[in-house]
């Protein structure tokens, strides 16, 4: 009952309250990033697979410029990440616009993080359980290591969450998330520097 009905109601009510309460902060950060990103805008939109693999557009604060090299290619993430963007990422403020996705029913407050569409062919049958629930702003993997986990560990925790959705577990995840955000625990500001993308890693493993 909770998974199919009450979870969605709680998501909507809490996301709406959070947006109202945090609106002054969101406005200040939007203006700050508008200037810090050198004309690249304050928001980042990207397609991600959600419930049952349905594609939606995730909304985040944009933390990098669109600066390019002499050949027109985007500079590496680490070079485009601004000082403002680094702060916004390290405090997890960049995730707050996803409350809009929660209101729209595309995401939940708690669930597996929505990843890239190009990863879809690389999930095992068990890992595909992550798409049997709405993706979340935070989740079981995020409170147990976040981007410090390797892909196998992260996707296993996503599958475990999908199998065991409950009100008690969601409350626990929210409390631990707040604690981790306050302590800035397990945050990797430039995640791609630690692990290769899932498709690259699993292609390499299949060729080994």
N, C-alpha and C positions, 0 to 999 in steps of 0.2 A: 504493500500500500504506500509506504513512504517513497520507494523508488519510483513508482509509476504516477504518483499524484502529489503528495505533500512536498516532496523535494522541489518540484517546479514552482509551487506556490511560495515556498520560503525563498527560493532563488529570486523570484520577481520582487517580493516585498523588500528583502534585504538589499538587493541591488539598487532599487529605487531610493531607499533611505540613504544608502551610501553615496549615491550620486548627488542627492540634495545636500547632505552634510559636507561633502568634499568639494562641492562646486566652486567655492572660492579658491581652493588649492589648485583645482584643475584649470581654472581660468589663468591663474598666475603662471603655472607651468607652461600652458599653451603659448602665452605671450613670450615667455622666456625662450622657449625652444624655437619660436618663429624667427627670432633674431639670431640665436646661437647657431642655427642650422644653415645660415647664410642663404636664405631664400628657398631652402628645400622643403619648407613646411613643418608643421608641428606634429602631424599624424602620419602613421605608417599603416597602410592597409595591404593585406596579403591574403591570398586564397589558402584555406586550410580545410581538411576533411573533418566533418563533425559526426553527429549521430548517424549511424548506418553508412558512414563514408560520404554523406552529402556535403558538397563543397559550399563554404560560406567565406565571407571576407572578415578576417579578424582586424580589430582596431587596437593599435598601441600608440604610445607617444614615440615619435621619431627621434632617435638619439644620434643619428649620423648625418653628415652633409652628403651631397651628391657629387662631390669633387672627383674629377677624372684625370687620368694621365694624358700625355701628349697624343696618344693614339685613341683617346676617347673611351678608354676602359675605366670603370670605377676603381678608385684606389682601394687597397685592402681595408677591411673593417677597422682595424686598430688605428689607421691613419685618418679615417673619416669620423671616428668617435670624438665628439666635442667634450670639453670639460663639463658643460651642463649635462650632456648626455651620459657621461660617466657617473655623475651624481644621481641622475634620475634612475639609471639602471641599478646602481649599488643600493638604492633605497627601495627598489621594486615599484617606484611610482609609475614607471613606463607601462605597467600592467593594468593600471586603473581604468583606462578607456574601455577595457573589455567588459566592464559593467554594462555597457551599451549592448554588447553581444548577449549578455545574460538576460537583459530585459527583452530582447527580441526572440529569445528561446533557442538561440544558436549555441549557447554555452551554458554551463552551470558554474556556480561558485567553486564547487569541488568536483574534480574529475581528472582524467588523464589530460596532460597538456596537448593541445592540437599541434600536430607536426606538419611537415610539408607533404603535399599531394604526391610528389615523386617517390616518397618512401612506401607508398601503398603496396607495391608488388613485393616488398622485401620483408613483410611481417610473416611470422610463422602463424599457423592456425590458431595457436593459443594467444599470440600477441594481437590478433585481430579482434579479440574480446574488447579491446580498448574502444572500439567503435560501437559497442552495444550500449554505451551510455554517452550522455553529452560530455564533451571535453570541458575542462575546468580551468579557472584562473590559477588555482593551486590544487594539489593532489597528494596522494600517498608518496609518490616519487619525490615530490618537491620538499617534503618534510624529512626525507630520509637520504639526503645527499644532493638533490637537485642536479645541476650540471656536472657535479663531481662523480656521478655514477656513470658507469659505462652503459652502452646501449642495452645489453642483455639484462642488466640489473634494473634499469629504468623501465623497460617494457614489461618485465615480469611483475613489477610493482603495479603497473597500470592494469595488467590482467587480474591481479589479485584484488584490486579495488573494484573492478567491474563485477567480480564474482561475489563481493561481500558488501555492497552498498547498504549503509544503515545510517540512521540519524545519529547514533552515538559516535560512530566512526567519523562522520562529517564534522560533528562538534569538536572532536579531538583534533582533526586536521586543521580546522580554523584556528583553534587556540595555539597549536604548535607553529602554524604559519605566522601568526602575529608575533610570537616569541622570536622566531627566526628572522623576521623582518627587522624587529627592534635591534637584534644583535648583529644584523647583516651577515647571517650565517650561511655558508655554502654558496655564496654568490660568486659566479664567474662572469666578469663584466664583458669579456669577449669569448663566448663559449666555444667557438670554432677553433680556438687555439689549443684546446685540450683534447678533443676527440674528433676524428674524421666524421663527415656526414654518414648517416646510416647506409645509404645506397653505396657509397664509396667503400665503406668498411666491409660490407657483406659481399660486394663484388670481388674485393681483394681476397676475402676468406674462401670464396668459391673457386678462385683461380689457384689458391695455394695447394 
